[in-house]
Each structure stands twice: as structure tokens, then as C-alpha cells.
């Protein structure tokens, strides 16, 4: 696993594994053009809790709880505590829908650890082959050299499918990268997700869910580089090489070339704002990723912090036809979540990866790869916690210490 290997030993404290509904086949989730059905399934996955398998809105208010925002038109949405994993409210959380570029969170979480940011790559024409028509691009040119750092900025800030395809080529090609992403989704227990293209472009059978996208964000945010890229509002990106003036030559008479650059801005409107449509940068926002395609409509996953509380929100395909509606609904849900925390009973949990148990506020038992069951009791302060897992007389080794230690990740927030 990717989370560092530490042996965590103590007495047995076993939790039953969550019951999960069998996921629908990918072919049943979209038509031959990649469009999803108009209504959610009558029964969806129950990963994270039974209520999450029911269609419709799920919330359990207690004394002092504010009402949910009015006019929420997203076909699927979810609000969760990023650290404890408690889901405060959700609607159709496990509905498999086209994800658009929010799927790039899974791409980044899968591929980002494989290459140091200082590594360079000269782009071959084949690296840019196979991109869908109308793809969002950052402006990568063949036969030019880019650092991995440049490429990830292109992925996160401009949602560049060209940057995705270059990184996929470095990773062994698109088919291998798709297989790696699907394997990592399984590791994260994101059973609603079926990957066809690494960039999230509309493809028949390509789906994810508000629940799975939130898992991808939570996992990615464990990584410092992921946090840096998703919270960067603007940057300079390498442009073309141009020859200097004729009188500017070296001693051997060779004419120098100069690499130009151009500015790029993050397309996450809650991070940078969109004054023309009444969107201000959201207080405490720190990423994560937005997307849009014909079949997916607008999608968004964000993380924000106020005080010590960090919330994750995902909204998929708002039906209200207003500019930036996905950001407006996400902001209202975040406002509600910060006000409602402590006044609602969780409707479910964000499960930890395979092999990791988590008792941070609800049931989230899991089976590790060896078949033994285990649980991890968080300290509530973001420490490593206590792992308890002895099965069949064997000590369960959980490769999850880093995942727990870094749950209190430092966020780069917009004030």
C-alpha cells in the first residue's frame, strides 16, 4: 500500500465489515453515449452506511441544527468532516454519474507519487494522441521539455487534458494508467467508480459518485504536493522557445533561444472567484477540483477550513441552469456544514482504505488484504491512534500509519 508500513499491535478489537450492495455493471450506468439514467437507482451501494444506499436526501438533525439550504438542485451531493469522515448530510451519495474532470483527483492521487517534481520530460507527438474533441488544454507543445511540477500545475490549475496525457505517457501509457487508477479506486473502496479515460472526458461506462469523489479528495489531501497544486490560484507556465534578436549571439555565432512563459489561473471559482457571476473566493477554501462535460454537467469537490474544522463537499450536475451554480450550491452546503457540525447525527462515514479500520465517530470496519478484520481508534486529535487487530492468533500489520498521522494536514486557505 501507499501509506507507509508500520506494525501496530495491541489487544483485539474487531468490528464487523460494512455491508455493501453489489455495484451495478458499468454498462448499466450510462447509455452508449455515456449519458446516465434520469433517476437514481432504487438501491445503491451501502459503503459507509445503510442510509447512503437510499435514494433521496439523507440528514438527521438534532437540537440546534440549521435547515439545509433551499434550492439545492445537484443530482448528487455530500458534505463530510474531512478528518473524522462523518458525513453530515447527503443526497444520492452513491449514484454513479459521469465525473468530468473531478476524476483527475483519482489520477493525481494515483500517479503523483511516482515522479519527483524536478524530473523533466520532452513531449513526443504520441504523448498528446487520443485526446477527446474539445478537451480543456493548458497549452503543451510537442518537442518541448517540461518538469513534472509544470505538468501537475497544468492538471490542477487549467484541468489540462494535454498535461494528463503526457503524465500518463510517462506512466506507461493510457491503458496502464487507467488500470492503475481502477486498482487504486478499489484500494480506496470507491466501488461506484469505473475508469475509462484518465482525464474524465465523457466515455460510455465512465462513472463515479459524490461519495467516491470525496474519498479521492480525502486521500489526495494526505499528500503535500497534492495540497500545494490544488490550492494554487495562479502560476506561470512554460511557453514556446523563441530565438533572440539577430545581434544577440554567443561567441561561436549561434543565436540564443529564450523560453517564454504565460500566466494560468485556477478554474476553481471558489478559490479564485468569478466576480462577473457574483462568486467571491470562499473563506477558508483550499481546493480541490472542478469539472464540466456535456454528460456530466458541472461537478465540484472542495475542501475548506474554519477554525479547527475541515469540511469536504461534493456536488454533481446541478439542474438549475445558472452560471457557476455548482459553486453556489457548494458554498451554501459548506456554510450549512460549518453551522450544523455538532448538531446533526452522521448519516454515514467516509471509509478508510482497504486494510485500515477507523472508529473516528462511526462504524467503518474493514477487511485487510490478508482477510483479517481490524480497527483503528483515532485519538480525536489527529494522532496515529490505537490499532487493535489480532485474528487467528496473527498480529495484523496495518500499512496506514502515514494516512492517520497526516489527517490533520495543513491547508493553504484563502482568507
C-alpha positions, 0 to 999 in steps of 0.5 A, a space after each residue: 500500500 501507499 501509506 507507509 508500513 508500520 506494525 501496530 499491535 495491541 489487544 483485539 478489537 474487531 468490528 464487523 465489515 460494512 455491508 455493501 450492495 453489489 455495484 451495478 455493471 458499468 454498462 448499466 450506468 450510462 447509455 452508449 453515449 455515456 449519458 446516465 439514467 434520469 433517476 437514481 437507482 432504487 438501491 445503491 451501494 451501502 459503503 459507509 452506511 445503510 442510509 447512503 444506499 437510499 435514494 433521496 436526501 439523507 440528514 438527521 438533525 438534532 437540537 440546534 441544527 440549521 435547515 439545509 439550504 433551499 434550492 439545492 438542485 445537484 443530482 448528487 451531493 455530500 458534505 463530510 468532516 474531512 478528518 473524522 469522515 462523518 458525513 453530515 448530510 447527503 443526497 444520492 451519495 452513491 449514484 454513479 454519474 459521469 465525473 468530468 474532470 473531478 476524476 483527475 483527483 483519482 489520477 493525481 492521487 494515483 500517479 503523483 507519487 511516482 515522479 519527483 517534481 524536478 524530473 523533466 520530460 520532452 513531449 513526443 507527438 504520441 504523448 498528446 494522441 487520443 485526446 477527446 474533441 474539445 478537451 480543456 488544454 493548458 497549452 503543451 507543445 510537442 518537442 518541448 521539455 517540461 518538469 513534472 511540477 509544470 505538468 501537475 500545475 497544468 492538471 490542477 490549475 487549467 484541468 489540462 487534458 494535454 498535461 494528463 496525457 503526457 503524465 500518463 505517457 510517462 506512466 506507461 501509457 493510457 491503458 496502464 494508467 487507467 488500470 492503475 487508477 481502477 486498482 487504486 479506486 478499489 484500494 480506496 473502496 470507491 466501488 461506484 467508480 469505473 475508469 475509462 479515460 484518465 482525464 474524465 472526458 465523457 466515455 460510455 461506462 465512465 462513472 463515479 459518485 459524490 461519495 467516491 469523489 470525496 474519498 479521492 479528495 480525502 486521500 489526495 489531501 494526505 499528500 503535500 504536493 497534492 495540497 500545494 497544486 490544488 490550492 494554487 490560484 495562479 502560476 506561470 507556465 512554460 511557453 514556446 522557445 523563441 530565438 533572440 534578436 539577430 545581434 544577440 549571439 554567443 561567441 561561436 555565432 549561434 543565436 540564443 533561444 529564450 523560453 517564454 512563459 504565460 500566466 494560468 489561473 485556477 478554474 476553481 471559482 471558489 478559490 479564485 472567484 468569478 466576480 462577473 457571476 457574483 462568486 467571491 473566493 470562499 473563506 477558508 477554501 483550499 481546493 480541490 477540483 472542478 469539472 464540466 462535460 456535456 454528460 456530466 454537467 458541472 461537478 465540484 469537490 472542495 475542501 475548506 477550513 474554519 477554525 479547527 474544522 475541515 469540511 469536504 463537499 461534493 456536488 454533481 450536475 446541478 439542474 438549475 441552469 445558472 452560471 457557476 451554480 455548482 459553486 453556489 450550491 457548494 458554498 451554501 452546503 459548506 456554510 450549512 456544514 460549518 453551522 450544523 457540525 455538532 448538531 446533526 447525527 452522521 448519516 454515514 462515514 467516509 471509509 478508510 482504505 482497504 486494510 485500515 479500520 477507523 472508529 473516528 465517530 462511526 462504524 467503518 470496519 474493514 477487511 485487510 488484504 490478508 482477510 483479517 478484520 481490524 480497527 483503528 481508534 483515532 485519538 480525536 486529535 489527529 494522532 496515529 491512534 490505537 490499532 487493535 487487530 489480532 485474528 487467528 492468533 496473527 498480529 495484523 500489520 496495518 500499512 496506514 500509519 502515514 494516512 492517520 498521522 497526516 489527517 490533520 494536514 495543513 491547508 493553504 486557505 484563502 482568507 
